[in-house]
Amino acid sequence: MLEPRPIQPSDKAALASGLDRLSERSVYRRFLSPKPSFSAAELRYLTEVDGHDHLALVIDDPDQPGEVIAVGRWVRLADEPTTAEIAITVADCWQRRGIGSLLARALGEEARSHGIRRFTATISAENAPALRLLEKAADRLELRRAGALDDALVDLAA
């Protein structure tokens, strides 16, 4: 069974190799630009989180221990402490199996328990799967189009 778990500093290599396995399209959808690799500083930022202002969950491949197939995170906004930026990435071969939804629910539960009531995300306007995922987590979804990007504001469902 697929179960989200907190990210750990020891997941650095798994994140780096996971990025290598993503298609160009998936990389663009997540980072909005090409991203050939993570720097050491980025890997520290992505895996050494405090669990209060920056929370990240991963899902491991059940058949390949140590291989991360999905990552979801939120980072609280310093100037709006009840709002956090959210991001979810699922390995290409695991997409369309409900894993993103599973992570979105888990991230929403954790966010509410930490006083976060709203998620924000900047996504490509053509990224329909991300919009559908945000709609599932939302009590209310507001989109602001800015050219090829959408700024989404999601009020978390209770």
Chimera marker file (.cmm) of the C-alpha trace (Angstrom):
<marker_set name="trace">
<marker id="1" x="0.000" y="0.000" z="0.000" r="1" g="1" b="0" radius="0.5"/>
<marker id="2" x="1.217" y="3.489" z="-0.818" r="1" g="1" b="0" radius="0.5"/>
<marker id="3" x="1.651" y="5.620" z="2.261" r="1" g="1" b="0" radius="0.5"/>
<marker id="4" x="3.064" y="9.154" z="2.471" r="1" g="1" b="0" radius="0.5"/>
<marker id="5" x="5.923" y="9.574" z="4.921" r="1" g="1" b="0" radius="0.5"/>
<marker id="6" x="7.906" y="12.638" z="5.998" r="1" g="1" b="0" radius="0.5"/>
<marker id="7" x="10.907" y="13.413" z="3.828" r="1" g="1" b="0" radius="0.5"/>
<marker id="8" x="14.292" y="12.783" z="5.455" r="1" g="1" b="0" radius="0.5"/>
<marker id="9" x="17.768" y="14.204" z="4.834" r="1" g="1" b="0" radius="0.5"/>
<marker id="10" x="18.755" y="10.709" z="3.643" r="1" g="1" b="0" radius="0.5"/>
<marker id="11" x="16.347" y="11.123" z="0.684" r="1" g="1" b="0" radius="0.5"/>
<marker id="12" x="18.735" y="13.465" z="-1.180" r="1" g="1" b="0" radius="0.5"/>
<marker id="13" x="19.987" y="10.786" z="-3.605" r="1" g="1" b="0" radius="0.5"/>
<marker id="14" x="16.442" y="9.514" z="-4.205" r="1" g="1" b="0" radius="0.5"/>
<marker id="15" x="15.255" y="13.040" z="-5.084" r="1" g="1" b="0" radius="0.5"/>
<marker id="16" x="18.192" y="13.611" z="-7.413" r="1" g="1" b="0" radius="0.5"/>
<marker id="17" x="17.615" y="10.339" z="-9.271" r="1" g="1" b="0" radius="0.5"/>
<marker id="18" x="13.861" y="10.972" z="-9.331" r="1" g="1" b="0" radius="0.5"/>
<marker id="19" x="14.427" y="14.237" z="-11.175" r="1" g="1" b="0" radius="0.5"/>
<marker id="20" x="16.527" y="12.350" z="-13.744" r="1" g="1" b="0" radius="0.5"/>
<marker id="21" x="13.599" y="9.987" z="-14.388" r="1" g="1" b="0" radius="0.5"/>
<marker id="22" x="10.993" y="12.714" z="-14.969" r="1" g="1" b="0" radius="0.5"/>
<marker id="23" x="10.044" y="13.573" z="-18.537" r="1" g="1" b="0" radius="0.5"/>
<marker id="24" x="10.819" y="17.060" z="-19.835" r="1" g="1" b="0" radius="0.5"/>
<marker id="25" x="7.091" y="17.808" z="-19.712" r="1" g="1" b="0" radius="0.5"/>
<marker id="26" x="6.801" y="16.788" z="-16.051" r="1" g="1" b="0" radius="0.5"/>
<marker id="27" x="9.901" y="18.808" z="-15.146" r="1" g="1" b="0" radius="0.5"/>
<marker id="28" x="8.479" y="21.870" z="-16.893" r="1" g="1" b="0" radius="0.5"/>
<marker id="29" x="5.101" y="21.431" z="-15.196" r="1" g="1" b="0" radius="0.5"/>
<marker id="30" x="6.794" y="21.337" z="-11.785" r="1" g="1" b="0" radius="0.5"/>
<marker id="31" x="9.547" y="23.939" z="-12.181" r="1" g="1" b="0" radius="0.5"/>
<marker id="32" x="8.158" y="26.037" z="-15.091" r="1" g="1" b="0" radius="0.5"/>
<marker id="33" x="11.545" y="25.770" z="-16.792" r="1" g="1" b="0" radius="0.5"/>
<marker id="34" x="14.160" y="23.117" z="-17.589" r="1" g="1" b="0" radius="0.5"/>
<marker id="35" x="15.805" y="21.680" z="-14.474" r="1" g="1" b="0" radius="0.5"/>
<marker id="36" x="18.641" y="19.281" z="-15.328" r="1" g="1" b="0" radius="0.5"/>
<marker id="37" x="19.712" y="18.651" z="-11.721" r="1" g="1" b="0" radius="0.5"/>
<marker id="38" x="19.553" y="19.862" z="-8.134" r="1" g="1" b="0" radius="0.5"/>
<marker id="39" x="22.462" y="21.645" z="-6.501" r="1" g="1" b="0" radius="0.5"/>
<marker id="40" x="23.693" y="20.489" z="-3.098" r="1" g="1" b="0" radius="0.5"/>
<marker id="41" x="22.044" y="23.563" z="-1.534" r="1" g="1" b="0" radius="0.5"/>
<marker id="42" x="18.719" y="22.764" z="-3.237" r="1" g="1" b="0" radius="0.5"/>
<marker id="43" x="18.851" y="19.168" z="-2.007" r="1" g="1" b="0" radius="0.5"/>
<marker id="44" x="19.464" y="20.409" z="1.543" r="1" g="1" b="0" radius="0.5"/>
<marker id="45" x="16.514" y="22.811" z="1.264" r="1" g="1" b="0" radius="0.5"/>
<marker id="46" x="14.242" y="20.119" z="-0.167" r="1" g="1" b="0" radius="0.5"/>
<marker id="47" x="15.081" y="17.394" z="2.356" r="1" g="1" b="0" radius="0.5"/>
<marker id="48" x="16.029" y="19.190" z="5.582" r="1" g="1" b="0" radius="0.5"/>
<marker id="49" x="12.639" y="20.642" z="6.509" r="1" g="1" b="0" radius="0.5"/>
<marker id="50" x="11.329" y="21.746" z="9.893" r="1" g="1" b="0" radius="0.5"/>
<marker id="51" x="7.858" y="20.160" z="9.629" r="1" g="1" b="0" radius="0.5"/>
<marker id="52" x="6.186" y="23.379" z="10.784" r="1" g="1" b="0" radius="0.5"/>
<marker id="53" x="6.898" y="26.107" z="8.225" r="1" g="1" b="0" radius="0.5"/>
<marker id="54" x="8.155" y="23.702" z="5.552" r="1" g="1" b="0" radius="0.5"/>
<marker id="55" x="6.677" y="20.231" z="5.335" r="1" g="1" b="0" radius="0.5"/>
<marker id="56" x="7.419" y="17.609" z="2.694" r="1" g="1" b="0" radius="0.5"/>
<marker id="57" x="5.987" y="14.129" z="2.251" r="1" g="1" b="0" radius="0.5"/>
<marker id="58" x="7.204" y="11.407" z="-0.095" r="1" g="1" b="0" radius="0.5"/>
<marker id="59" x="5.830" y="8.123" z="-1.350" r="1" g="1" b="0" radius="0.5"/>
<marker id="60" x="8.228" y="5.274" z="-2.010" r="1" g="1" b="0" radius="0.5"/>
<marker id="61" x="7.916" y="2.692" z="-4.781" r="1" g="1" b="0" radius="0.5"/>
<marker id="62" x="6.529" y="-0.397" z="-3.005" r="1" g="1" b="0" radius="0.5"/>
<marker id="63" x="8.614" y="-2.665" z="-5.245" r="1" g="1" b="0" radius="0.5"/>
<marker id="64" x="11.858" y="-0.657" z="-5.081" r="1" g="1" b="0" radius="0.5"/>
<marker id="65" x="12.686" y="0.459" z="-1.536" r="1" g="1" b="0" radius="0.5"/>
<marker id="66" x="14.504" y="3.771" z="-1.487" r="1" g="1" b="0" radius="0.5"/>
<marker id="67" x="13.029" y="4.915" z="-4.805" r="1" g="1" b="0" radius="0.5"/>
<marker id="68" x="10.787" y="7.948" z="-4.327" r="1" g="1" b="0" radius="0.5"/>
<marker id="69" x="7.870" y="8.059" z="-6.775" r="1" g="1" b="0" radius="0.5"/>
<marker id="70" x="6.128" y="11.193" z="-5.506" r="1" g="1" b="0" radius="0.5"/>
<marker id="71" x="6.889" y="14.291" z="-3.469" r="1" g="1" b="0" radius="0.5"/>
<marker id="72" x="4.504" y="16.859" z="-2.071" r="1" g="1" b="0" radius="0.5"/>
<marker id="73" x="5.368" y="19.876" z="0.019" r="1" g="1" b="0" radius="0.5"/>
<marker id="74" x="4.130" y="23.132" z="1.368" r="1" g="1" b="0" radius="0.5"/>
<marker id="75" x="6.090" y="26.132" z="2.560" r="1" g="1" b="0" radius="0.5"/>
<marker id="76" x="4.401" y="28.682" z="4.814" r="1" g="1" b="0" radius="0.5"/>
<marker id="77" x="4.519" y="32.267" z="3.528" r="1" g="1" b="0" radius="0.5"/>
<marker id="78" x="6.426" y="34.499" z="5.953" r="1" g="1" b="0" radius="0.5"/>
<marker id="79" x="4.121" y="37.479" z="5.383" r="1" g="1" b="0" radius="0.5"/>
<marker id="80" x="0.903" y="35.395" z="5.465" r="1" g="1" b="0" radius="0.5"/>
<marker id="81" x="1.345" y="32.649" z="8.086" r="1" g="1" b="0" radius="0.5"/>
<marker id="82" x="-2.035" y="31.026" z="7.361" r="1" g="1" b="0" radius="0.5"/>
<marker id="83" x="-1.056" y="30.521" z="3.697" r="1" g="1" b="0" radius="0.5"/>
<marker id="84" x="1.487" y="28.095" z="2.234" r="1" g="1" b="0" radius="0.5"/>
<marker id="85" x="2.783" y="27.474" z="-1.258" r="1" g="1" b="0" radius="0.5"/>
<marker id="86" x="2.106" y="23.889" z="-2.347" r="1" g="1" b="0" radius="0.5"/>
<marker id="87" x="3.852" y="21.690" z="-4.915" r="1" g="1" b="0" radius="0.5"/>
<marker id="88" x="3.337" y="18.044" z="-5.849" r="1" g="1" b="0" radius="0.5"/>
<marker id="89" x="5.326" y="15.917" z="-8.286" r="1" g="1" b="0" radius="0.5"/>
<marker id="90" x="4.537" y="12.335" z="-9.277" r="1" g="1" b="0" radius="0.5"/>
<marker id="91" x="6.845" y="10.161" z="-11.385" r="1" g="1" b="0" radius="0.5"/>
<marker id="92" x="5.539" y="9.824" z="-14.936" r="1" g="1" b="0" radius="0.5"/>
<marker id="93" x="4.891" y="6.081" z="-14.751" r="1" g="1" b="0" radius="0.5"/>
<marker id="94" x="2.844" y="6.549" z="-11.550" r="1" g="1" b="0" radius="0.5"/>
<marker id="95" x="0.653" y="9.436" z="-12.756" r="1" g="1" b="0" radius="0.5"/>
<marker id="96" x="-3.128" y="9.057" z="-13.081" r="1" g="1" b="0" radius="0.5"/>
<marker id="97" x="-3.290" y="6.525" z="-10.221" r="1" g="1" b="0" radius="0.5"/>
<marker id="98" x="-4.522" y="8.826" z="-7.446" r="1" g="1" b="0" radius="0.5"/>
<marker id="99" x="-1.095" y="9.405" z="-5.897" r="1" g="1" b="0" radius="0.5"/>
<marker id="100" x="-1.255" y="13.178" z="-6.342" r="1" g="1" b="0" radius="0.5"/>
<marker id="101" x="-4.682" y="13.203" z="-4.703" r="1" g="1" b="0" radius="0.5"/>
<marker id="102" x="-3.368" y="11.081" z="-1.836" r="1" g="1" b="0" radius="0.5"/>
<marker id="103" x="-0.525" y="13.555" z="-1.260" r="1" g="1" b="0" radius="0.5"/>
<marker id="104" x="-2.844" y="16.569" z="-1.587" r="1" g="1" b="0" radius="0.5"/>
<marker id="105" x="-5.148" y="15.176" z="1.117" r="1" g="1" b="0" radius="0.5"/>
<marker id="106" x="-2.219" y="14.384" z="3.430" r="1" g="1" b="0" radius="0.5"/>
<marker id="107" x="-0.679" y="17.819" z="2.876" r="1" g="1" b="0" radius="0.5"/>
<marker id="108" x="-4.043" y="19.480" z="3.529" r="1" g="1" b="0" radius="0.5"/>
<marker id="109" x="-4.502" y="17.598" z="6.813" r="1" g="1" b="0" radius="0.5"/>
<marker id="110" x="-0.996" y="18.521" z="7.957" r="1" g="1" b="0" radius="0.5"/>
<marker id="111" x="-1.486" y="22.136" z="6.899" r="1" g="1" b="0" radius="0.5"/>
<marker id="112" x="-4.721" y="22.522" z="8.861" r="1" g="1" b="0" radius="0.5"/>
<marker id="113" x="-3.061" y="21.026" z="11.955" r="1" g="1" b="0" radius="0.5"/>
<marker id="114" x="-0.352" y="23.717" z="11.639" r="1" g="1" b="0" radius="0.5"/>
<marker id="115" x="-2.794" y="26.638" z="11.280" r="1" g="1" b="0" radius="0.5"/>
<marker id="116" x="-2.630" y="26.886" z="7.494" r="1" g="1" b="0" radius="0.5"/>
<marker id="117" x="-6.001" y="27.603" z="5.878" r="1" g="1" b="0" radius="0.5"/>
<marker id="118" x="-4.983" y="28.358" z="2.311" r="1" g="1" b="0" radius="0.5"/>
<marker id="119" x="-2.620" y="27.046" z="-0.344" r="1" g="1" b="0" radius="0.5"/>
<marker id="120" x="-1.181" y="29.048" z="-3.186" r="1" g="1" b="0" radius="0.5"/>
<marker id="121" x="0.537" y="27.752" z="-6.319" r="1" g="1" b="0" radius="0.5"/>
<marker id="122" x="1.872" y="29.125" z="-9.576" r="1" g="1" b="0" radius="0.5"/>
<marker id="123" x="1.184" y="26.661" z="-12.364" r="1" g="1" b="0" radius="0.5"/>
<marker id="124" x="1.341" y="26.550" z="-16.119" r="1" g="1" b="0" radius="0.5"/>
<marker id="125" x="-2.054" y="27.444" z="-17.601" r="1" g="1" b="0" radius="0.5"/>
<marker id="126" x="-1.897" y="24.242" z="-19.698" r="1" g="1" b="0" radius="0.5"/>
<marker id="127" x="-1.361" y="22.035" z="-16.636" r="1" g="1" b="0" radius="0.5"/>
<marker id="128" x="-4.934" y="20.719" z="-16.371" r="1" g="1" b="0" radius="0.5"/>
<marker id="129" x="-3.967" y="17.823" z="-14.036" r="1" g="1" b="0" radius="0.5"/>
<marker id="130" x="-2.593" y="20.286" z="-11.464" r="1" g="1" b="0" radius="0.5"/>
<marker id="131" x="-5.748" y="22.387" z="-11.643" r="1" g="1" b="0" radius="0.5"/>
<marker id="132" x="-7.930" y="19.284" z="-11.119" r="1" g="1" b="0" radius="0.5"/>
<marker id="133" x="-5.763" y="18.284" z="-8.156" r="1" g="1" b="0" radius="0.5"/>
<marker id="134" x="-6.120" y="21.712" z="-6.554" r="1" g="1" b="0" radius="0.5"/>
<marker id="135" x="-9.883" y="21.628" z="-7.094" r="1" g="1" b="0" radius="0.5"/>
<marker id="136" x="-10.075" y="18.345" z="-5.134" r="1" g="1" b="0" radius="0.5"/>
<marker id="137" x="-8.319" y="19.912" z="-2.137" r="1" g="1" b="0" radius="0.5"/>
<marker id="138" x="-10.289" y="23.150" z="-2.280" r="1" g="1" b="0" radius="0.5"/>
<marker id="139" x="-13.293" y="24.473" z="-0.508" r="1" g="1" b="0" radius="0.5"/>
<marker id="140" x="-12.890" y="27.393" z="-2.919" r="1" g="1" b="0" radius="0.5"/>
<marker id="141" x="-10.430" y="27.820" z="-5.795" r="1" g="1" b="0" radius="0.5"/>
<marker id="142" x="-9.544" y="31.207" z="-7.251" r="1" g="1" b="0" radius="0.5"/>
<marker id="143" x="-7.410" y="31.502" z="-10.400" r="1" g="1" b="0" radius="0.5"/>
<marker id="144" x="-5.644" y="34.603" z="-11.650" r="1" g="1" b="0" radius="0.5"/>
<marker id="145" x="-4.291" y="34.243" z="-15.173" r="1" g="1" b="0" radius="0.5"/>
<marker id="146" x="-1.000" y="35.982" z="-15.943" r="1" g="1" b="0" radius="0.5"/>
<marker id="147" x="-0.077" y="35.051" z="-19.500" r="1" g="1" b="0" radius="0.5"/>
<marker id="148" x="0.976" y="31.387" z="-19.651" r="1" g="1" b="0" radius="0.5"/>
<marker id="149" x="0.784" y="31.017" z="-15.860" r="1" g="1" b="0" radius="0.5"/>
<marker id="150" x="-2.054" y="30.762" z="-13.377" r="1" g="1" b="0" radius="0.5"/>
<marker id="151" x="-1.774" y="31.881" z="-9.778" r="1" g="1" b="0" radius="0.5"/>
<marker id="152" x="-4.077" y="29.627" z="-7.797" r="1" g="1" b="0" radius="0.5"/>
<marker id="153" x="-5.404" y="30.392" z="-4.344" r="1" g="1" b="0" radius="0.5"/>
<marker id="154" x="-7.020" y="27.419" z="-2.624" r="1" g="1" b="0" radius="0.5"/>
<marker id="155" x="-9.111" y="27.717" z="0.517" r="1" g="1" b="0" radius="0.5"/>
<marker id="156" x="-8.701" y="24.334" z="2.199" r="1" g="1" b="0" radius="0.5"/>
<marker id="157" x="-11.791" y="22.246" z="2.719" r="1" g="1" b="0" radius="0.5"/>
<marker id="158" x="-12.556" y="21.670" z="6.383" r="1" g="1" b="0" radius="0.5"/>
<link id1="1" id2="2" r="1" g="1" b="0" radius="0.2"/>
<link id1="2" id2="3" r="1" g="1" b="0" radius="0.2"/>
<link id1="3" id2="4" r="1" g="1" b="0" radius="0.2"/>
<link id1="4" id2="5" r="1" g="1" b="0" radius="0.2"/>
<link id1="5" id2="6" r="1" g="1" b="0" radius="0.2"/>
<link id1="6" id2="7" r="1" g="1" b="0" radius="0.2"/>
<link id1="7" id2="8" r="1" g="1" b="0" radius="0.2"/>
<link id1="8" id2="9" r="1" g="1" b="0" radius="0.2"/>
<link id1="9" id2="10" r="1" g="1" b="0" radius="0.2"/>
<link id1="10" id2="11" r="1" g="1" b="0" radius="0.2"/>
<link id1="11" id2="12" r="1" g="1" b="0" radius="0.2"/>
<link id1="12" id2="13" r="1" g="1" b="0" radius="0.2"/>
<link id1="13" id2="14" r="1" g="1" b="0" radius="0.2"/>
<link id1="14" id2="15" r="1" g="1" b="0" radius="0.2"/>
<link id1="15" id2="16" r="1" g="1" b="0" radius="0.2"/>
<link id1="16" id2="17" r="1" g="1" b="0" radius="0.2"/>
<link id1="17" id2="18" r="1" g="1" b="0" radius="0.2"/>
<link id1="18" id2="19" r="1" g="1" b="0" radius="0.2"/>
<link id1="19" id2="20" r="1" g="1" b="0" radius="0.2"/>
<link id1="20" id2="21" r="1" g="1" b="0" radius="0.2"/>
<link id1="21" id2="22" r="1" g="1" b="0" radius="0.2"/>
<link id1="22" id2="23" r="1" g="1" b="0" radius="0.2"/>
<link id1="23" id2="24" r="1" g="1" b="0" radius="0.2"/>
<link id1="24" id2="25" r="1" g="1" b="0" radius="0.2"/>
<link id1="25" id2="26" r="1" g="1" b="0" radius="0.2"/>
<link id1="26" id2="27" r="1" g="1" b="0" radius="0.2"/>
<link id1="27" id2="28" r="1" g="1" b="0" radius="0.2"/>
<link id1="28" id2="29" r="1" g="1" b="0" radius="0.2"/>
<link id1="29" id2="30" r="1" g="1" b="0" radius="0.2"/>
<link id1="30" id2="31" r="1" g="1" b="0" radius="0.2"/>
<link id1="31" id2="32" r="1" g="1" b="0" radius="0.2"/>
<link id1="32" id2="33" r="1" g="1" b="0" radius="0.2"/>
<link id1="33" id2="34" r="1" g="1" b="0" radius="0.2"/>
<link id1="34" id2="35" r="1" g="1" b="0" radius="0.2"/>
<link id1="35" id2="36" r="1" g="1" b="0" radius="0.2"/>
<link id1="36" id2="37" r="1" g="1" b="0" radius="0.2"/>
<link id1="37" id2="38" r="1" g="1" b="0" radius="0.2"/>
<link id1="38" id2="39" r="1" g="1" b="0" radius="0.2"/>
<link id1="39" id2="40" r="1" g="1" b="0" radius="0.2"/>
<link id1="40" id2="41" r="1" g="1" b="0" radius="0.2"/>
<link id1="41" id2="42" r="1" g="1" b="0" radius="0.2"/>
<link id1="42" id2="43" r="1" g="1" b="0" radius="0.2"/>
<link id1="43" id2="44" r="1" g="1" b="0" radius="0.2"/>
<link id1="44" id2="45" r="1" g="1" b="0" radius="0.2"/>
<link id1="45" id2="46" r="1" g="1" b="0" radius="0.2"/>
<link id1="46" id2="47" r="1" g="1" b="0" radius="0.2"/>
<link id1="47" id2="48" r="1" g="1" b="0" radius="0.2"/>
<link id1="48" id2="49" r="1" g="1" b="0" radius="0.2"/>
<link id1="49" id2="50" r="1" g="1" b="0" radius="0.2"/>
<link id1="50" id2="51" r="1" g="1" b="0" radius="0.2"/>
<link id1="51" id2="52" r="1" g="1" b="0" radius="0.2"/>
<link id1="52" id2="53" r="1" g="1" b="0" radius="0.2"/>
<link id1="53" id2="54" r="1" g="1" b="0" radius="0.2"/>
<link id1="54" id2="55" r="1" g="1" b="0" radius="0.2"/>
<link id1="55" id2="56" r="1" g="1" b="0" radius="0.2"/>
<link id1="56" id2="57" r="1" g="1" b="0" radius="0.2"/>
<link id1="57" id2="58" r="1" g="1" b="0" radius="0.2"/>
<link id1="58" id2="59" r="1" g="1" b="0" radius="0.2"/>
<link id1="59" id2="60" r="1" g="1" b="0" radius="0.2"/>
<link id1="60" id2="61" r="1" g="1" b="0" radius="0.2"/>
<link id1="61" id2="62" r="1" g="1" b="0" radius="0.2"/>
<link id1="62" id2="63" r="1" g="1" b="0" radius="0.2"/>
<link id1="63" id2="64" r="1" g="1" b="0" radius="0.2"/>
<link id1="64" id2="65" r="1" g="1" b="0" radius="0.2"/>
<link id1="65" id2="66" r="1" g="1" b="0" radius="0.2"/>
<link id1="66" id2="67" r="1" g="1" b="0" radius="0.2"/>
<link id1="67" id2="68" r="1" g="1" b="0" radius="0.2"/>
<link id1="68" id2="69" r="1" g="1" b="0" radius="0.2"/>
<link id1="69" id2="70" r="1" g="1" b="0" radius="0.2"/>
<link id1="70" id2="71" r="1" g="1" b="0" radius="0.2"/>
<link id1="71" id2="72" r="1" g="1" b="0" radius="0.2"/>
<link id1="72" id2="73" r="1" g="1" b="0" radius="0.2"/>
<link id1="73" id2="74" r="1" g="1" b="0" radius="0.2"/>
<link id1="74" id2="75" r="1" g="1" b="0" radius="0.2"/>
<link id1="75" id2="76" r="1" g="1" b="0" radius="0.2"/>
<link id1="76" id2="77" r="1" g="1" b="0" radius="0.2"/>
<link id1="77" id2="78" r="1" g="1" b="0" radius="0.2"/>
<link id1="78" id2="79" r="1" g="1" b="0" radius="0.2"/>
<link id1="79" id2="80" r="1" g="1" b="0" radius="0.2"/>
<link id1="80" id2="81" r="1" g="1" b="0" radius="0.2"/>
<link id1="81" id2="82" r="1" g="1" b="0" radius="0.2"/>
<link id1="82" id2="83" r="1" g="1" b="0" radius="0.2"/>
<link id1="83" id2="84" r="1" g="1" b="0" radius="0.2"/>
<link id1="84" id2="85" r="1" g="1" b="0" radius="0.2"/>
<link id1="85" id2="86" r="1" g="1" b="0" radius="0.2"/>
<link id1="86" id2="87" r="1" g="1" b="0" radius="0.2"/>
<link id1="87" id2="88" r="1" g="1" b="0" radius="0.2"/>
<link id1="88" id2="89" r="1" g="1" b="0" radius="0.2"/>
<link id1="89" id2="90" r="1" g="1" b="0" radius="0.2"/>
<link id1="90" id2="91" r="1" g="1" b="0" radius="0.2"/>
<link id1="91" id2="92" r="1" g="1" b="0" radius="0.2"/>
<link id1="92" id2="93" r="1" g="1" b="0" radius="0.2"/>
<link id1="93" id2="94" r="1" g="1" b="0" radius="0.2"/>
<link id1="94" id2="95" r="1" g="1" b="0" radius="0.2"/>
<link id1="95" id2="96" r="1" g="1" b="0" radius="0.2"/>
<link id1="96" id2="97" r="1" g="1" b="0" radius="0.2"/>
<link id1="97" id2="98" r="1" g="1" b="0" radius="0.2"/>
<link id1="98" id2="99" r="1" g="1" b="0" radius="0.2"/>
<link id1="99" id2="100" r="1" g="1" b="0" radius="0.2"/>
<link id1="100" id2="101" r="1" g="1" b="0" radius="0.2"/>
<link id1="101" id2="102" r="1" g="1" b="0" radius="0.2"/>
<link id1="102" id2="103" r="1" g="1" b="0" radius="0.2"/>
<link id1="103" id2="104" r="1" g="1" b="0" radius="0.2"/>
<link id1="104" id2="105" r="1" g="1" b="0" radius="0.2"/>
<link id1="105" id2="106" r="1" g="1" b="0" radius="0.2"/>
<link id1="106" id2="107" r="1" g="1" b="0" radius="0.2"/>
<link id1="107" id2="108" r="1" g="1" b="0" radius="0.2"/>
<link id1="108" id2="109" r="1" g="1" b="0" radius="0.2"/>
<link id1="109" id2="110" r="1" g="1" b="0" radius="0.2"/>
<link id1="110" id2="111" r="1" g="1" b="0" radius="0.2"/>
<link id1="111" id2="112" r="1" g="1" b="0" radius="0.2"/>
<link id1="112" id2="113" r="1" g="1" b="0" radius="0.2"/>
<link id1="113" id2="114" r="1" g="1" b="0" radius="0.2"/>
<link id1="114" id2="115" r="1" g="1" b="0" radius="0.2"/>
<link id1="115" id2="116" r="1" g="1" b="0" radius="0.2"/>
<link id1="116" id2="117" r="1" g="1" b="0" radius="0.2"/>
<link id1="117" id2="118" r="1" g="1" b="0" radius="0.2"/>
<link id1="118" id2="119" r="1" g="1" b="0" radius="0.2"/>
<link id1="119" id2="120" r="1" g="1" b="0" radius="0.2"/>
<link id1="120" id2="121" r="1" g="1" b="0" radius="0.2"/>
<link id1="121" id2="122" r="1" g="1" b="0" radius="0.2"/>
<link id1="122" id2="123" r="1" g="1" b="0" radius="0.2"/>
<link id1="123" id2="124" r="1" g="1" b="0" radius="0.2"/>
<link id1="124" id2="125" r="1" g="1" b="0" radius="0.2"/>
<link id1="125" id2="126" r="1" g="1" b="0" radius="0.2"/>
<link id1="126" id2="127" r="1" g="1" b="0" radius="0.2"/>
<link id1="127" id2="128" r="1" g="1" b="0" radius="0.2"/>
<link id1="128" id2="129" r="1" g="1" b="0" radius="0.2"/>
<link id1="129" id2="130" r="1" g="1" b="0" radius="0.2"/>
<link id1="130" id2="131" r="1" g="1" b="0" radius="0.2"/>
<link id1="131" id2="132" r="1" g="1" b="0" radius="0.2"/>
<link id1="132" id2="133" r="1" g="1" b="0" radius="0.2"/>
<link id1="133" id2="134" r="1" g="1" b="0" radius="0.2"/>
<link id1="134" id2="135" r="1" g="1" b="0" radius="0.2"/>
<link id1="135" id2="136" r="1" g="1" b="0" radius="0.2"/>
<link id1="136" id2="137" r="1" g="1" b="0" radius="0.2"/>
<link id1="137" id2="138" r="1" g="1" b="0" radius="0.2"/>
<link id1="138" id2="139" r="1" g="1" b="0" radius="0.2"/>
<link id1="139" id2="140" r="1" g="1" b="0" radius="0.2"/>
<link id1="140" id2="141" r="1" g="1" b="0" radius="0.2"/>
<link id1="141" id2="142" r="1" g="1" b="0" radius="0.2"/>
<link id1="142" id2="143" r="1" g="1" b="0" radius="0.2"/>
<link id1="143" id2="144" r="1" g="1" b="0" radius="0.2"/>
<link id1="144" id2="145" r="1" g="1" b="0" radius="0.2"/>
<link id1="145" id2="146" r="1" g="1" b="0" radius="0.2"/>
<link id1="146" id2="147" r="1" g="1" b="0" radius="0.2"/>
<link id1="147" id2="148" r="1" g="1" b="0" radius="0.2"/>
<link id1="148" id2="149" r="1" g="1" b="0" radius="0.2"/>
<link id1="149" id2="150" r="1" g="1" b="0" radius="0.2"/>
<link id1="150" id2="151" r="1" g="1" b="0" radius="0.2"/>
<link id1="151" id2="152" r="1" g="1" b="0" radius="0.2"/>
<link id1="152" id2="153" r="1" g="1" b="0" radius="0.2"/>
<link id1="153" id2="154" r="1" g="1" b="0" radius="0.2"/>
<link id1="154" id2="155" r="1" g="1" b="0" radius="0.2"/>
<link id1="155" id2="156" r="1" g="1" b="0" radius="0.2"/>
<link id1="156" id2="157" r="1" g="1" b="0" radius="0.2"/>
<link id1="157" id2="158" r="1" g="1" b="0" radius="0.2"/>
</marker_set>
